[in-house]
Amino acid sequence: MLSTARVPVGKVVGHASQREEDLLAVEEPLEIRLGRRSLSVTMRTPGDDFDLAAGFLFAEGIITSPTQIRGIEHAPDGNPNIVVVELAPDAVVKPVVLQRGFVMTSACGLCGKVSLKALEANRCPVLPRSSLKIDPVVLHDLPERLRRQQAVFESTGGLHAAALFNADGELESLREDVGRHNAVDKLIGHALLNSRIPLRDSVMLVSGRASFELVQKALMASIPLLAAVGAPSSLAVSTAERCAMTLVGFLRNGRFNVYSGSSCITGL
C-alpha cells in the first residue's frame, strides 16, 4: 500500500488561483487481531504495519518478548488493513486484556482505554541507572539529522517521526506515521522484532510534543532519554521523573530544556 496520495487542489496565491495536484500522507484504519479476536483499530499511515502491531502489543504489556510471537501476517483474505498476530503456545494473555477495547484515532494513543483502571494497569517501569552519555552538541544536531531522513514528510509535510540514535548521534532507525504514537510503536516494534530491546543505549527523538503515552512507550522499551522537538505535558514530566528517565523538550534552534533527569547529558 502507498503511504502518499495525489489529490487535486485549488492553489491560491494572492488573487491568482490555479488547479494543481498536492501530495498527501495517507491515513487508513488498521485492525490488529490476536488470532481470530479483534484487539485494536488505529488510524495509521500504511507501511511497517507488522512493526506497528508488535510495538503496540509490547507497549501495552500484552507481550514482553519477540519469542512470544509465533507469526505476523495480513488477513487470510488479503485485506492489507488487517494484521493478524499469532502468539506462541506458551504466551499467556491476561483475560482483562481481551476484554478491553482499543479504538484509537491517529492523534491519541490513550483513546482506546475503556477506563481509568485500564490506564493505571499499565504502570511504567522505573529504569535502572543508565550508562548512556550524550554531549549537548550532539543533541542539538539530532532534529536536523531526523529531518534529512524524513522522506515522506519532505514530500507531504503531514507526518510525525520517531527515531533512535546512539550516543554519537548516529541514526539507528526511523519510522514515520500520521499518528505520533503509531510512529513510536513502529519504531519500538522494529527493535523488538530484531531482538534489540531493551534499548538502554539509545536516545529516542520525536518530531512533535512529548505526551504521557510516548513517555510510557519509551519506558517500556527501557529508553533512558526521550527528546522532543516540542513541549512535554505535565503528566509526561511527572512520569519521567518517577521512572528515572531523562526528558528533553523544545530541542530545536540550538536550545533545549531538561524537564527530568540530566544524568544522560554530559556537563549537566
C-alpha positions, -999 to 999 in steps of 0.1 A, spaced: 0 0 0 11 35 -7 19 60 21 11 90 -1 -17 100 -24 -21 127 -50 -52 149 -49 -64 178 -70 -64 212 -52 -71 248 -60 -40 267 -52 -44 304 -44 -15 329 -43 -26 364 -36 -56 370 -60 -45 343 -85 -57 307 -85 -49 276 -104 -56 239 -104 -27 217 -92 -20 183 -76 -9 180 -40 8 151 -23 -8 140 10 1 114 36 -24 85 35 -45 78 66 -63 45 68 -76 22 96 -55 -8 107 -72 -36 127 -48 -56 149 -61 -91 157 -48 -117 182 -57 -149 163 -93 -145 155 -100 -119 181 -101 -82 171 -79 -63 196 -74 -28 182 -83 -4 154 -60 25 149 -57 51 122 -23 50 106 -2 56 75 3 23 57 37 8 59 57 -11 86 23 -25 98 39 -56 113 63 -33 133 33 -13 144 14 -44 156 44 -57 175 52 -24 191 16 -19 201 14 -53 218 47 -47 236 39 -11 248 5 -23 261 23 -51 281 5 -78 262 38 -94 252 73 -89 267 95 -107 242 96 -114 205 97 -151 213 60 -148 223 51 -140 187 47 -171 165 39 -151 134 25 -119 120 7 -117 87 -21 -99 69 -56 -113 70 -62 -145 51 -85 -127 26 -55 -104 17 -70 -73 33 -40 -50 38 -57 -31 66 -59 -62 89 -29 -76 106 -32 -109 124 -7 -118 152 -4 -154 163 11 -158 197 33 -187 207 15 -216 226 32 -207 258 24 -170 256 -1 -161 283 -25 -131 277 -44 -118 307 -82 -121 303 -86 -84 311 -66 -76 280 -90 -95 258 -120 -76 274 -105 -42 267 -113 -22 236 -86 -3 218 -102 20 193 -78 48 185 -75 78 163 -42 89 148 -40 116 174 -42 98 207 -27 66 219 -49 65 250 -83 70 234 -89 33 234 -86 28 272 -121 20 284 -115 32 319 -90 49 342 -83 15 358 -71 2 324 -48 32 322 -35 26 357 -28 -11 349 0 0 326 24 11 352 56 24 338 88 6 350 115 25 368 146 25 347 179 12 361 208 37 361 219 42 326 255 43 312 243 64 283 261 97 280 255 122 252 271 156 246 247 186 243 263 194 209 252 160 196 217 166 209 214 199 191 222 182 158 196 154 161 165 173 148 183 182 116 195 147 112 160 134 117 145 159 92 170 149 65 158 113 67 121 120 67 114 111 31 75 111 33 74 143 55 96 160 29 70 154 2 38 159 22 46 179 54 20 157 71 37 131 92 52 126 126 85 108 130 103 89 158 139 79 156 166 61 176 201 75 178 232 63 196 253 84 219 274 96 189 243 109 171 242 82 145 208 72 133 198 37 142 163 35 129 134 58 119 97 55 114 70 79 101 33 80 106 3 103 106 0 95 143 28 102 167 21 72 189 20 50 158 54 62 147 68 52 182 50 19 181 65 12 147 100 22 159 98 0 191 82 -28 172 110 -29 147 135 -30 176 115 -58 193 113 -80 162 151 -76 157 157 -85 194 172 -51 203 151 -44 233 160 -33 260 172 -1 243 193 11 272 220 27 250 196 46 227 181 81 225 146 85 211 137 117 193 101 125 184 92 153 159 63 167 179 54 171 215 62 146 243 29 133 258 24 108 285 18 79 261 51 85 244 70 85 277 52 53 286 61 36 254 97 47 257 99 34 293 85 0 283 115 -3 259 139 9 286 149 40 266 168 63 291 165 96 272 135 108 253 139 141 234 111 160 217 111 189 193 80 203 210 68 206 246 61 178 271 29 176 290 28 178 328 20 141 331 49 132 308 72 151 331 60 136 363 61 101 349 96 106 336 107 119 370 91 90 388 107 64 364 142 80 363 141 90 326 158 120 311 132 140 293 142 168 270 118 192 253 119 221 228 150 206 212 154 230 183 173 260 171 203 253 193 185 251 226 166 226 247 150 223 281 157 194 305 125 185 323 135 154 341 169 139 350 202 150 335 225 121 341 225 111 304 237 145 293 274 153 298 282 186 315 249 189 333 
